[in-house]
């Protein structure tokens, strides 16, 4: 059960963030409105929120998930794959140091975006991507082992539609994985029931289980129906402006 979340507001220069989506520039004011609704949803799920102010030096700064991995047993600070994002880490690390002791970090030449890390009941899937390299993935696996966790590394670099592992996968609990068709179906996923994301709804793969509810992007009825058929209560949130910067629901918070 999650009890806390750490978030960072999108700034007035949010539209200057990195993107491969090709869907046009986001509206910073609308992004702020959608972020506010996201915060309300987390609060409704029972979480206490710490919301950091925007940092105009880092227009991608609201995507806090990439900067750290927070687990029940400790936190790990990452080293984002995009050089322009590495300065985001300092504020997040400072905020976490008030909550966790002895926070290790990924060291050069390793890179890790925690959007490439999917936790499934103590089992961590780590994606090799354009943002997370082999050195970083191996170092992260060792740090997770130090915390008593097991992990597997999945190579998604050949899947052009996947910026991060969690662009195409979400753990729903009870052994169920929501996944797009380009997620490798290797041994690391053999013990999970795969819930296929319907054709044309791949953005909805970045769903977010928060305690007894699942947050999904609004506008993807097939994915919502598949999740509700499993017995989950669903909260649908408009994510249009974050989608324009390749961001999803999990990207906007650190949860523990």
VENFEN-V946288 format. One record per residue. N is the residue number from 1. PHI is phi as a letter, one per 40 degrees, with the letter a starting at -180 (* if undefined). OMEGA is omega in degrees with one decimal (NA if undefined). Layout:
# VENFEN-V946288
N/PHI/OMEGA + N/PHI/OMEGA
This chain:
# VENFEN-V946288
1/*/175.6 + 2/c/175.8 + 3/b/-176.0 + 4/b/172.8 + 5/a/176.5 + 6/b/-177.9 + 7/b/176.2 + 8/b/-177.0 + 9/c/169.4 + 10/c/-176.6 + 11/c/179.8 + 12/c/178.4 + 13/b/179.8 + 14/d/-176.8 + 15/c/179.6 + 16/c/-178.4 + 17/c/-179.8 + 18/c/176.7 + 19/a/170.9 + 20/b/-170.1 + 21/c/-178.4 + 22/g/-177.3 + 23/b/178.9 + 24/g/-177.0 + 25/c/177.0 + 26/c/176.0 + 27/c/-176.9 + 28/d/-179.9 + 29/c/177.5 + 30/c/176.8 + 31/c/179.0 + 32/c/177.2 + 33/c/178.8 + 34/c/176.8 + 35/c/178.6 + 36/c/178.2 + 37/c/177.0 + 38/c/178.2 + 39/c/178.8 + 40/c/179.0 + 41/c/177.8 + 42/c/178.2 + 43/c/178.0 + 44/c/177.5 + 45/c/174.9 + 46/g/-177.2 + 47/c/170.3 + 48/c/-170.7 + 49/b/166.5 + 50/b/-174.9 + 51/b/-179.7 + 52/c/178.0 + 53/c/176.8 + 54/c/176.4 + 55/b/-176.2 + 56/c/176.4 + 57/c/-176.0 + 58/b/-176.4 + 59/c/176.3 + 60/c/-169.7 + 61/c/179.8 + 62/c/179.3 + 63/c/-170.2 + 64/c/-176.1 + 65/d/-175.6 + 66/c/-171.4 + 67/c/-177.0 + 68/a/173.1 + 69/b/-178.1 + 70/b/179.5 + 71/b/178.2 + 72/c/-174.4 + 73/b/179.8 + 74/i/-179.1 + 75/b/177.3 + 76/b/177.7 + 77/c/-176.8 + 78/c/173.2 + 79/b/-172.1 + 80/d/-177.3 + 81/c/176.2 + 82/c/-177.4 + 83/d/-178.2 + 84/c/-177.4 + 85/c/-174.0 + 86/c/177.4 + 87/c/178.1 + 88/c/-170.6 + 89/c/-170.9 + 90/d/-177.8 + 91/c/179.7 + 92/c/178.6 + 93/c/179.2 + 94/c/179.2 + 95/c/-179.0 + 96/c/-178.5 + 97/c/175.1 + 98/c/-175.4 + 99/b/-177.0 + 100/b/178.9 + 101/b/173.1 + 102/f/-178.6 + 103/c/176.9 + 104/c/-179.0 + 105/a/175.5 + 106/c/-176.0 + 107/b/176.5 + 108/c/7.7 + 109/c/-179.5 + 110/c/172.1 + 111/b/176.6 + 112/a/162.3 + 113/b/-177.4 + 114/c/168.0 + 115/c/175.5 + 116/c/-175.6 + 117/b/179.5 + 118/b/178.5 + 119/c/177.6 + 120/b/178.1 + 121/f/176.9 + 122/g/174.5 + 123/b/-176.3 + 124/b/172.6 + 125/b/-177.0 + 126/b/-177.1 + 127/c/167.6 + 128/c/-173.6 + 129/a/174.8 + 130/c/-177.7 + 131/b/179.7 + 132/b/-177.2 + 133/c/-175.1 + 134/c/-180.0 + 135/c/179.9 + 136/c/-179.3 + 137/c/179.9 + 138/c/178.2 + 139/c/178.4 + 140/c/178.7 + 141/d/178.5 + 142/c/179.1 + 143/c/175.9 + 144/c/177.2 + 145/c/177.4 + 146/c/178.4 + 147/c/178.3 + 148/g/-179.3 + 149/b/172.6 + 150/b/-177.4 + 151/a/172.5 + 152/b/179.1 + 153/b/178.5 + 154/b/179.3 + 155/c/179.9 + 156/b/-174.2 + 157/c/179.2 + 158/c/-179.6 + 159/c/-173.0 + 160/c/-178.8 + 161/c/-176.5 + 162/b/173.0 + 163/c/178.2 + 164/b/175.7 + 165/d/-176.8 + 166/c/165.5 + 167/c/-174.5 + 168/b/-176.8 + 169/a/174.3 + 170/a/176.5 + 171/c/-177.9 + 172/c/-176.9 + 173/g/178.7 + 174/f/175.3 + 175/g/-175.5 + 176/b/177.3 + 177/b/169.7 + 178/c/-173.4 + 179/a/171.8 + 180/c/-175.6 + 181/c/-178.1 + 182/c/171.0 + 183/c/-178.6 + 184/d/-179.7 + 185/c/-178.8 + 186/c/-178.0 + 187/d/-177.5 + 188/c/-179.2 + 189/b/-172.2 + 190/c/-177.3 + 191/c/-176.7 + 192/b/169.9 + 193/c/-177.8 + 194/c/173.8 + 195/b/-174.8 + 196/c/174.0 + 197/c/-178.2 + 198/d/177.0 + 199/d/179.5 + 200/g/-178.0 + 201/b/-172.1 + 202/c/178.5 + 203/c/-177.6 + 204/c/178.3 + 205/c/178.3 + 206/c/173.9 + 207/c/-175.1 + 208/a/174.8 + 209/c/178.0 + 210/b/-176.8 + 211/f/-175.1 + 212/c/-177.7 + 213/b/177.7 + 214/b/174.9 + 215/c/177.5 + 216/b/174.2 + 217/c/-179.9 + 218/c/176.0 + 219/g/-178.8 + 220/b/-170.4 + 221/c/180.0 + 222/c/178.8 + 223/c/178.3 + 224/d/-179.1 + 225/c/179.8 + 226/c/179.3 + 227/c/179.3 + 228/c/178.6 + 229/c/176.9 + 230/c/177.4 + 231/g/-178.5 + 232/c/167.2 + 233/c/-173.3 + 234/b/170.2 + 235/b/-179.6 + 236/c/-176.6 + 237/b/176.8 + 238/c/-174.8 + 239/b/-171.8 + 240/d/-175.1 + 241/c/178.1 + 242/c/175.0 + 243/d/-179.5 + 244/c/176.3 + 245/b/176.3 + 246/g/-177.2 + 247/c/179.3 + 248/b/-176.0 + 249/c/-177.6 + 250/c/-173.7 + 251/c/-167.3 + 252/c/-179.2 + 253/a/165.2 + 254/b/-171.8 + 255/b/176.7 + 256/a/NA
